Amino acid sequence: MAAAVATAARGCSGVWCRAWQRGAGGPGHSPHGQRAAASSARGGAVPVGKSGLAPWVPVVGLEIHAQISSNSKLFSGSQVQFAAPPNSLVSFFDASLPGTLPVLNRRCVEAAVMTGLALNCSINKKSLFDRKHYFYADLPAGYQITQQRVPIAVNGSLSYSLCIDNKMSQMVTKTVRIKQIQLEQDSGKSLHDDTRSQTLVDLNRAGVGLMEVVMEPDMCCGEEAAAAVRELQLILQTLGSSQAVMADYEIQRQIEELENGGTILNETRAFDSKLGCTVPMRDKEGKQDYRFMPEPNLPPLILYDAKSLPANMNHQQVVNIDWIHERLPDLPSVKRAKLVEQYGILPEHSFALLNEDGLTEFFENVVKQTQMKPKKVIGWILNVLLSYLKEHSLTVKESPISSLMMADLLNLLEKKEISSTAAKQVLAELWKGEEKTPLEIVKEKKLELIQDQKELEQICQAVIDGQENEVMAIKAGNLKVLNKLIGLVQRETRGRSNPVLVKQLLEKKLSE
Amino acid sequence: GMRQLVWRFQVSSALKEGHVTPTELCQRCLALIKSTRFLNAYITVAEEAALKQAEESEKRYKRGQPLGVLDGIPIAVKDNFNTAGIETTCASNMLKGYISPYNATVVQKLLDQGAVLLGKTNLDEFAMGSGSTDGVFGPVRNPWSYSRQYKEKSVSKSHSEDEESNWVITGGSSGGSAAAVSSFTCFAALGSDTGGSTRNPAAHCGVVGLKPTYGLISRHGLIPLVNSMDVPGILTRCVDDAAVVLGSLAGHDPKDSTTIQDNFKPFELPSLPDVSKLSIGIPKEYHAPGLSSEILALWSKAADLFKNAGAKVIEVSLPHTRYSIVCYHVLCTAEVASNMARFDGLEYGHRSDMNKSTESMYAATRREGFNDVVRGRILSGNYFLLKQNYENYFIKAQRVRRLIANDFLKVFGGGVDILLTPTTLSDAVPYREFIKEDNRTRSAQDDILTQAANMAGLPAINVPTALSERGLPIGLQFIGRSFQEKQLLTVAKWFEKQVKFPMIQLEEVKRHNHDVFQHQKSASFS
């Protein structure tokens, strides 16, 4: 049978997603019709294994819940704030006190419209709210207000790129259809104290606005799903419609699970930031009947465009789709194209730049302040600085090395005052954050290139004299061995020699 | 004549002119509440708070700066509106002892205009009923049970039965509010009206009961029965008073997204209303099975009154009315099931001691907290909302609701200004008769003439018209166009003037509270 497996991940403070996969099982289990349906959903034929049994063909769809960036909750005036004391951001409505009514937050509507437009959706000028019922301690009203029947945006698409065989140089672009985007309330948090068999409820998150982005099952593997989610995350961050702080753990878990031949259960999973993994959450799927019903306290949500906007309408009270459209910022795909064109960097470099929050700005600032070509700067940013950041789990904004310092350093390199080896040493010093300029470090550590040619010639001669075997090999035609000698000179000078110059000197001496 | 003068006595001007002080007025009402406690009209009497409000009002009058017509006027509020600092119970174990941290918008508006809140009135649990007999605090007794008019005609005929077993119900579910207004313990009261809950007890208690257009008055703070039909109702002793209270409550509320966007301009009714240019529709479907012959006769007499005054009176048809009850049942129970889901014992209200698991705590809390009627409606509602039933019941009921609303639109579109119908099938029945049928049967029968207006969201009003052969009040109902309250109330006022409904003669109360009663029976305040 075409097994329906579903999972969900919940980021601790931003996005959670439910990935669902369909795979065609062996012929013994599956009516052919269903297998065909599963395969057509991914737009390709089911590959048949040598044994004649169809292998599993995963078809991945995603439901992604992104917390909307807004000052107040979706239907109440309570503040939205991360890590506030428990139950300090709870209005009467959030606690579901009898007689309270929802009042829709305009900012959340605008965020959803923005996101819809960025994902090429058609925006429904009239959308509706529904109640979805289930009993849970952190759902005080006994129902969640969502948009089940007519959501705010439908029929969009998202293009994303991923590299083949983990090679950055081999990127392909794919598209996943967006079924819909719906506005809905987040729930609160339940904390279970097993030793005292108590459940503690924190309603700070209850009622915070979420956008649920539903992707069609157009993806065929976890890598594709991960890339699509990553692209969506970048788009949301660019729009400012969501912080989209997202744990990749769940996707990783699923991939591993599937690759290890495990089954993925029909469950909702929560992200545990301490354990660094997702853990099974409440069992609310399966046979649950949510008894959907129209939310009677909210009239239909009506949106306008330039054409339909009534003249006498107070502009503060309406949401104008065209107005939002005109003000959309450059999306990541456009930003990447611009970076490639403006700086002559490779497309994969533009991906790397956008993948880290603030890295593009850092790069551009360095470029502005240095004579080094952007094509060379990008290597220093992506290969050196970024590795440091990753190694220390820091964001670009937390970097102890500012773009100005980086530019100063690259300028020293560009003016041939230091070698690249020395530049790396300076960077290591800069990383300590002792507020010294690159030049000060160079002076202090005596890292300037040896400008005295005689001194350098003497060092080269000493290396040649000490390496008879290597010299013979080179003379016999094995020119690769020359690199070893260059390295030895570099070591001898503690990186203070210009490798190009050293190479010239060595070649000259060896041909004598 | 003299009678008219007494009837039109204006408490408000008396306050202004200093003939009576807000504190005196408040004390008299409180004394009457005490002496009529046997009616069980009030669940909570906020004596201290009321006297304090009266004192504040008195200061304003002394400074010559009253807040308006309502300043110093004692009022009562049905116990399903939230009142900060005063218990709000919905006559349910679930909310016994619950004190809301906020005021319903309508309560706040009344307080802002200086009205003195005496207390919270009795009802059927969560407003589910048509008798005001199914609350955890016991049934409300109709003040007319103790009137000279009723005793002369009914009790004297059955000497064998003691007075105790002959008392009649108030109707419901706003029976406490209707009884409170009818027995002079307050000048106006708030009810709620979902299927007739304001008009029905108003008819049985001989008072004016107005259900405004859906969306004209904020529901924020009204503990819902059916959100898409609930409307705060107004109970007063005359139509003019209802217009004053309406003016103080109506208009947009940012806390209720279903209220009208525009501000509402309060209106005064013409002192000499004219109905000669109006077209009055008589919907034939309201000649329903079970309609008592004396109400039928009164209805046609009323039609004649309009005819004689030069109005056009025509028979009209609202063909889908007969589906209204069953359709209402589905929509009502579905919303009830949803609205009641929040009562799980966690955040507020009753919580069972059962602590085996969260689920068992929920179950026990809801079993202990709700009566059979509420639990029954939750069960049916959840059944109708199940995925396999939703299309067949809920969606179908919504479609029928649209047809019912369209019936009204057609009739009004055809030139009819106001519809004239009975409010109830008969006069109030004795409690011992009433409880022979279960709540569901009773609600279905008693809402039959009133709930179509809720389905369509239209304004409707009960005007006390005459006494039945048993000496009990009979009311007729006017249904108007959406947001045409002024026209509706103008017609109601004209009719009120024509029929000269007799004043209740509460012999017993009068004997014990001679002084108090003298003032209170000066019916209206405006």
Interface residues (C-beta under 8 A of the other chain):
Chain A: F92 A95 S96 L97 P98 G99 T100 L101 P102 V103 L104 R131 H133 F135 A137 P140 A141 G142 Y143 T199 V201 D289 R291 F292 M293 P296 N297 L298 P299
Chain B: F81 N82 T88 C90 L95 S100 P101 Y102 A104 R219 H220 G221 L222 I223 P224 V226 N227 S228 P254 K255 D256 S257 T258 A334 E335 A337 S338 M340 A341 R342 F343 D344 L346 E347 Y348 T358 E359 Y362 N382 L385 L386 K387 Y390 F394
